[in-house]
Amino acid sequence: MGKLLNELSSQGSFAYAVNSDVEIDVQIPENFKRTSKLNLPSIAESDLLRHFTNLSRKNYALSTGFYPLGSCTMKYNPLINERISKFNNFVALHPYQYQGTIQGVLEVMYELEKDLCEISGMDYFSLQQSAGAQGEFAGLLIIAKYFKSINQKRTKIVVPDSAHGTNPASATFAGFEIIPLKSESDGSILPKKLKEVLTYEVAAIMLTVPNTLGTFEKNIPEISKIAHENGSLLYYDGANLNAIMGVIRPGDIGFDVMHVNLHKTFSTPHGGGGPGSGPIGVKAFLEPFMPLPRVEKSKSKFTLNYNKPKSIGKLKAFLGNFPVILKAYVYIKALGAKGLRNVSEHAVLNANYMLAKLKNKFDVPGGSRCMHEFVVAPKSVLKNNIRTLDVAKRLLDYGFHAPTIYFPLIVDEAIMIEPTETESKETLDAFIDAFVRIILKEAEQEPQKLKEAPINTPIGRLNDVEAARSPVLKWK
Ligand SMILES: *Cc1c(COP(=O)(O)O)cnc(C)c1O
């Protein structure tokens, strides 16, 4: 391997194939050529293979176990979608290629925008943004630009405390001031309380639906009426779309702007700061303000339109995170309308199954029914100073990834569980057994074990605070 690379690099000129039928000859100028041989380590192929295989076995992944991470939709995603996103014809594209040579790519984007409109009830979508939070940011810039265009000075955004944490952050980043709104015990919003904080300076109200307690906002028609009568817009945080597909459409119930997370609902796993995509959808009156470029179709030709004078401009290099877009496209086309509804129905069913098994043993602040996820507040039953963090660490010993903990912030010692539609009843039952055993039995009888957990993992309990304050960023 090392020898081959040495030879290639010392030749100065070599051809590599981008596509099976296109060859590019690269001439390396003399002054850039290396004068000494590359000092690559020499290692047996079998040792290298074992090294990486053993490293991967130390990791925890969806391919090894259950990942009930609330607010993140860590579900099984068909491997064939990953494979399709790695097709050479897509991977080898150059970002500056002429539009005439990427018609297939533009068609995928155009079609996906249309499908997301159909799923959400919005009129237009843009796929540029590389995360849910960036979608929120784009949506808020659009809202700001819209009010500027009609000469209204609106500088504030109402954000309930049951919204996702990125909402107030994105609104602040987009230049707005936040008006916090206290939610009820199940995370819902009382229209009366909304009226109290609403002024003519409010540009929009941002709702996370289902909210961070896993419940569907029951007062949307009234909230929408109050907001629009005040001249404010309604924003839907749709990162939790896994709960509602084929059942309800935000565009039909009064929302003007929304984002969805392709990484979560549509076949890209979420987490680890990996590649994401947070498309935004808007109602027609906001279309002129959408990010550039817009994918357009004339006759059978697809083009990129950069000429939209009212647009908020460009937010991400080139066309967005195309492999994530492609996986979402394949996922939606493969499942179809019925299949997507089936996904949401089973995601909600699985969560309610778990909630039904746990609600008599623990406090469940969201109530006895939930959407795709729910929150457990085990504080009142935890003995011996055991905390939610200890429970989460101990779950690792039983072979489960820990659920989201200490979120939402409005619940003390919160544990947020999202089983998703792709888990079997056996897996859910095994998790419930371990969860109940740890909290009701081990915490009482073996508290020391919980404080020391995890015991069976390749690495024991880390000092998170120390790791964050003095990170070691170098190997050896
Ligand atoms: C995950 C999530 C977000 C943020 O998405 P990122 O891609 O992580 O930026 C926003 N709102 C909700 C409800 C989420 O679950």
The ligand as an ORCA input file, in Angstrom:
! r2SCAN-3c Opt
* xyz 0 1
  C     -33.396     17.918     17.134
  C     -34.343     19.020     17.300
  C     -34.037     20.338     16.866
  C     -32.674     20.747     16.333
  O     -32.224     20.015     15.250
  P     -30.649     19.954     14.939
  O     -30.549     19.278     13.633
  O     -30.037     19.177     16.067
  O     -30.137     21.350     14.889
  C     -35.013     21.291     16.986
  N     -36.212     21.020     17.519
  C     -36.542     19.769     17.960
  C     -37.905     19.512     18.534
  C     -35.621     18.732     17.872
  O     -35.933     17.519     18.324
*
